[in-house]
Amino acid sequence: MSREDIPLDFEQQAAYDAAYKALQQPDRGPFCAPIPTLVSMEASVAGDNEMNEFPVTIITPTKGHHALSRAVEGLDGLEKEEASLKERSSLAQQLTQIITNQPYTNSEHAIASLHQAGQVVPRRVCQHPFRKNDIVWVCRTCQADETCVLCHNCFSQSDHEGHDVAFYHAQAGGCCDCGDPDAWDPAGFCPHHGPNVQCTPVEVNAALPTGMVHRVRGVVPAAIDWMVQVIARNAEAGHDRVHARPNKSAASSATKMQEDSESAVDRMDVDVEDDSENTDDSDEERSESMAPLGLAQQSYAGTHSNPLGRPHVFSPEAASSSAAKKPDAIARFHEQRAAMLGATGSAGHGWYLVLHADDIHSSTQIADAIREFLGTSNYYTDSLLQKVIRALRLYGQLVIWGNLETVSQIGATQFHLWMDRDGVACGRVGAMMVERFNRLTKHRLFCGLVTRDELMMEQRAVALLQWLSEVARSCDPLCQAVAECILPNRHLVPLLRADFKMSARVTKAWYSLLLTLLAVPTFKSHLAAAYCDTYRYVTSKYARGMGVLERSGYTLSVQFLNRVTYVVDLVKGRDLLGKLGKSLLETMLVACRSKHLNGRLDPNHFVLTHRRYSPCISDLKCVLNVKGMPRLFACKGGSFLWDWIDTLSISQQMDPQHWRTWKQGHVEDESRGWVGAFNASISLGSLFERLLGWDDNEQSPISDPASPLSKELMSCSELSYHILLDGVFAWQK
């Protein structure tokens, strides 16, 4: 697929260049707002001669627990401070000056000017993003479906007398649909939204600074290009530095890695490959291309105690002289990997280890992993670690290692040698970081290893996305301009692919912007296409334990999978139904036992115990609720039917029970496997009514005669015959 281009005239190209230059400016000072961290984020470290006493860190013997307690107390109120990051950062001032061609005293002044433009040019659709505990109103008389809602402000100013209404307190996510005729009856709109509040082009030009909309079309492509080329790339690299193992060609590529190491460290601006064509590749097929410098993606199927990612197995050939060089080559590989990590960290002004939240580990499991990570020089109480875990789940991530922790391990002299790129010091720091994050990965926790420069870029990305949201919310012309400059394959696909690897701070601001832009129908169709193209890849990561559902792109699907037009286009052009069925099957296969253990689903696997299949089930329900979609279940030309049969086949006998005679006595300990098996059976069973909600004479919703989904529709009797012959019979054999 060719890379999408955005045609820019001279003025827009100048705005693009100025915006990209502003985004690339390095930050060397302190962070504009506190970030979720348990460690110090100071930019500089004093030398041995300058230190009156050694700095106290969370791993300092006998004092670390006090430092950890103070760090946890300092996390209170971070969300409010981060919400104002756009005002604290100078980025909003610089970018607003570019689009308005007017000077501002500070970022707060610049953002106020955007609000002023919004007051003159009203918005057609509200799109107010819901925060936790916001009041959300439901009117069953006005809503197009059960997902359509109003915010409290719009509901209070609209007429719903005699309607069937209710309200609830929101979780984070979702937005107000007031003003959207596809989601809400126009009679139920408030006076401030809807088609009657649109302004004429003359009124828009009079309200906004001259050329503002025109220059926005130059700044926004620069901003999202930078997000893809820098932020998404950094997120992938940060993940792969930790969750990587030598691939099959590791030994043979060791020499090449050494030759390429310096160029890899110094390369600061690399184009991101457009991988929209490869969204359905398997992990194994993509591992080599994803992992930098000869490192393949970590496998979570086996033990993590072996740093090579493979179990130790005795081999008689290993004692022969012909194979004696292999361990040496692998040892050199790890030495060069450590040296490379050290060099990259020194170039980026230090390493910081970021622990990401997930919902497959219990509090006890996370506490045990953190205890092992911090070491035995302190006694960390259960209550203190529970506070750490609550903060981790609240913010989505925590920085748990920084420069001062490195200093406490190697000393200030060695630290400054490392910063000066001394080879020995780089190798020592790299090996130390590998040993430290292995303490977490062997518990199957997900981490990212990032430099201080990358953390500063991450903060800049949050401020950028908050500013873009302010621009889009200010008025419809600017919202339209922002939406039209974010392209599906060039921008949306790579950012959605990096969903679970990007910082929770970045994804929160990113999804807030996407919710705002969904008021533009064209953008909604682009997002739906990108969501479909990346579905199998993202779901494969979620099935293996990465990410938290409520912080993921899955929360966006309800915005377009309940609309007939979008669903029909996705099913016809992108095989949405087939991808949903394949993703559900592949998710269940993650929980399969090996063949010598009967090959059945393991009901105690986290896929079943934590319902990692639920996004596939939810999205299938949305699609099957669309008129005509259930008829495609009986289509011979589609893949969904056969994937569904395979899913049911492997789901048989998930938790088989065996009778005991009275002579064997009572069951001493009942397995909890029945819970996972029961919930999976309920979820799969909930689809049957929707799958079979069609008549034999019903036509396919796909009218294109060239599409395989428009023909070969089986009747109910034919479907039963095929399931019995090709499904049940094959499974029984």
Summary of the structure (lengths in Angstrom):
residues: 733
radius of gyration: 27.7
end to end distance: 42.9
largest distance: 90.9
contacts: 2357
relative contact order: 0.10
helix: 57%
strand: 6%
